[in-house]
């Protein structure tokens, strides 16, 4: 894994450099046809929304349609493989998500190597998850929750939309760093998990902010903390998990990737236009509504994030002996 990480960082670094050998025309004429943005989840989800927002921006800036194509299934691996196998000309892009870094270790056999086969283009946005509990849980803070869990080992059930999902990994990281013992209860999707959390069949979940916030406002769920290193502008009064468990951080981040060997001029042009979009007040406001903050930066920066997250989740998956469904 460390060797792959070094290789990936070298590839990312080369992608951010001004191409000396690639024809300048690649960047000047790109795109020459509509561009597909492959998204690994269904339409209407947060990743789908942000892909469409950024796709609209790129369409307006580059004069070609950027069309979102949803390819759910296979633990998000179907979407990744579609991009890996696409021509390396910048006309097929992948919305990269934490699942890509999780699956690198979760699955023993994949038809691709994400580190090797996808070139980082640009980070787009980072979103917190939210540690929420059923109101029957007496804890009002993360510290109180940890104390309660330790006096009731194995009696608290932690919901997630499925094995290897972001909420599952957030919970496993919390268990590992806080020393609590909770029973993971995987569901087939977010809706049934939230339904049972509200009903009290499970007690805690590390859910996305947009899907929990209305239940928080209605009093059906109690927020304890956000999982990012800083507080969320959407819930400014809610502390971070890291305030109670030093060093804890988990976020749902997204960016764009392209097939390996995509011309560097194309990657650099996309990176420049994405960063311009992330500075646009309207796009910043749209992402803020989803609880997100812009990442921006170079392809190298995004490659570093991917490599760090791959190493991080590899440690959690191996320590917890997590196996795919």
Beta strands, then each sheet from edge to edge (+ up, - down):
strand 1: 35-39
strand 2: 66-70
strand 3: 92-97
strand 4: 118-134
strand 5: 156-160
strand 6: 182-186
strand 7: 204-208
strand 8: 221-226
strand 9: 251-259
strand 10: 292-294
sheet 1: 2+ 1+ 3+ 9- 4+ 7- 5- 6-
sheet 2: 2+ 1+ 3+ 9- 4+ 8-
sheet 3: 2+ 1+ 3+ 9- 4+ 10-
end
